[in-house]
Amino acid sequence: MEQRTGRIAIVTGASRGIGAAVAERLARDGFTVVINYSGDAAPAEALVRKIEDKGGRALAAKADVSDAQAVRGMFDAAEAAFGGVDVLVNNAGIMPLSTIADTGDATFERLIDVNLKGTFNTLREAARRLRNGCRRASASSGRATPVTRTIAGVPWRSRRWHRLSPCRASISSACKRILVKPMCRRCVTATSLTSRRSSRTSPTPRP
């Protein structure tokens, strides 16, 4: 475990898979990590113990990212425990495994709520509460976040994944167009990561 940086990172959907790997890597790099989960607490708490056993600092925070109030509570918990938030990694996402023809309204609405609205909720809260000179990211995930271009090697031309395309395009556009100007004024970097490329806007410090 490297020397602590003093920075606090929230990673959504971090109790398992790529989210857990991101959280572990940030902890190894000296970040204090808030491990967000929405269901079973056991994997998140186990990851907290694993990080702490290696000398790091971590906190498990339950929040359904599609619920704006829950997202605010997650940031509140991070600020209460550690004094602030410096990094947001948007990893939470769902991928119902069915063709578009077999996808019901409720499934699609839940997908939009988590993958699109959930990302908006976390980005909005980060825009209000990230400390100046910090970073936020919308990251791809093996569990299908809105910004992934391919999932497990399956290209977007596969009809099974087409319904995610509006989510991916919306979040990529938000990072590249909507967040750039207000965040650059605060020396905050907004990054949209995909499996093929990343769209990054680096801040230019201003007096």
Secondary structure, DSSP 8 states (H G I E B T S, - for coil): -----S-EEEETT-SSHHHHHHHHHHHHTT-EEEEEESS-HHHHHHHHHHHHHTT--EEEEE--TT-HHHHHHHHHHHHHHHS-EEEEEE-------S-GGG--HHHHHHHIIIIIIHHHHHHHHHHHHEEEEEEEEE---TT--TT-S-BTTB-TTSTTTGGGHHHHHHHHHIIIIISHHHHHTTT-EEEEE-SS-EEEE------
